[in-house]
Amino acid sequence: MVSGTRSNEAGPSPTRRRAQQRGRRLLAALALTTVLAGSAAVTTLAGGLPSFDITAQPSNLAATDEQDELRSTSIRSSEVSEDPTEETVNERAEILAIPSPGRLAASARGSTLLGTPDEPFPPIDDGPVKSVRAVITDDGLVLPVVSGERDSWRVQTACEQTVRISRGDASPLGPAHIVLDAGHGGTEPGAVGPTGLTEKELNLGVVLRVRQRLERLGATVVLTRDGDHNITTKARGRIAVAVDPALFVSVHHNGGAPPGGDLPGTMAFTKAGSDHSTRFGGLFFEALQPALESAASERRTAYQAYLTKLEAYETEVDAYDRSVAARESALVANGQLPPTATTVPSARDTGSPPEPRVRQPVFTTTVPATASTTVPVPTTVAPPAPFAVDPVAPFSFAGSGNRGVRAWIRPDGRDYLSVLRNSGDVPTVLVEYLYLTNPAEEALLMDANFLDAQADALVTAIVDYFSTSKRGSGYVADDYDDQPIGGGGSPDGCVEPELPSIGTADGNRPGR
């Protein structure tokens, strides 16, 4: 979850612009070098081992911002290393033309394997694997491998510890088309809706649905978590680096108190400098909008239907009230009731559900005649039955001013969000579906059918990314401003999920 109060108008300072200009010159030089080098070899996804099934158990953005960290850590087959060149300011490059479907030319991360509309997820088979980069336990925990030993692996845990795990308690994890990340988890609920619905459970619900659909289409999918447990944002990114997929998507639902609007506040944060990431962000944004518009239209129609029924009932109530008033007036005129008698209910607030019943008159049905009776006493109409229609709340979105697809870049030129910053050169996008903290949107998110629609939209975007050259829509200016985004996602307070027999921890946590 990212707070919706941030302005989209903020731009870089003069110092930052100078740094960005240096970054652009560096990128231009690198691009020229790449062109001169040609495209003699197109590297494909690393791997070759068969994939292993991951058994699922059907905020504030929990992203630590570690301002003092200037170098990301990439997981390699035998060690944890840091690339000092990543300190260079790396402003996002100009958007490049997307080639036709097929294997993309060399990009910043190596290459991206694309399929065709008939086969969006071609088999991954690049020959024998020289080293194991990730393993998976029997209960679905994915652990990046630091190094291998005869009967064990040194792996990194969800809370960034380095431990030894027996080879009998985990299996090598082959390469994948895509890694999906359900944001938050464990002791970190993320955003919380007005009735207590948590972002962590929504994120996982969407991710499990997406995995099921993608696997039916032939995709190999790895999840950073398939249960409710903690995992740091850095650990999520390192799983992506170890698995080396063609795409890494972190799924979130937003929170905060942005101004309301008629449009949904859907956001996609893309990796700075990655055109593949930028393109997928646009595909996601475009695929989701019809689902949101349809759901909003249904609920607005339901609200109008409720108001129509309420208005019809109020008409019946008003007719009954008028008949009671006419009877009372006649009885008062005849001296059969005191002039102070009043039994007609007071006016109701327009649009509010009426009381379960209409107030009955206090006098008896039979009124004795008197000598002064000169006005006929009418009978009252039958009182309406109680209003038995469940209330329907009006529907409106929140946060439309912050919607769109953008990179969020720190002064050092790197991604502001930790999960993007720590995913190496894997094309990565963090998506924010809706504002869970908006009561109307929380009610929408509690509908299992709508979660299916969210999953279908993400699947559509992923298939389009792998099998077409579409660019999508929703692009807005990149962000450069700072803002508090919550303190979750760090090793501090992280609770390790239960691991099978593990050796003694090495006593180190990777540098922050």
Protein Blocks (a to p, Z undefined) as FASTA:
>chain_A
ZZfkbcfkbccdfklmmmmmmmmmmmmmmmmmmmmnopmbacddeejiacddddddeddd
dddfklmbcbdcdddfkbccddfklmpccddddddddddedjddddfkopacdddfklmb
gcddebjafbdfbdcdfkopacddfbdcfkbccdddfkopacdddfklcccddddfbdcd
deeehjlnbjadfkopafklmmmmmmmmmmmmmmmnopacddfbfcdcdddfklmmmmmm
mnopabdcdddddedjddddfbdcbdcdddehiaklmmmmmmmmmmmmmmmmmmmmmmmm
mmmmmmmmmmmmmmmmmmmmmmmmmmmmmmmmnopacfkbcfbdcdddehiacdfbdcdd
fbdfbdcddfklmbdcddddddddddfbdcddddddehklmgccdddddfkopafblklm
mnojaccddddfbdfklmklmmmmmpmklmmmmmmmmmmmmmmmmmmccebehiacddfb
dcdebjehiaghpacdddddddddehiacdZZ
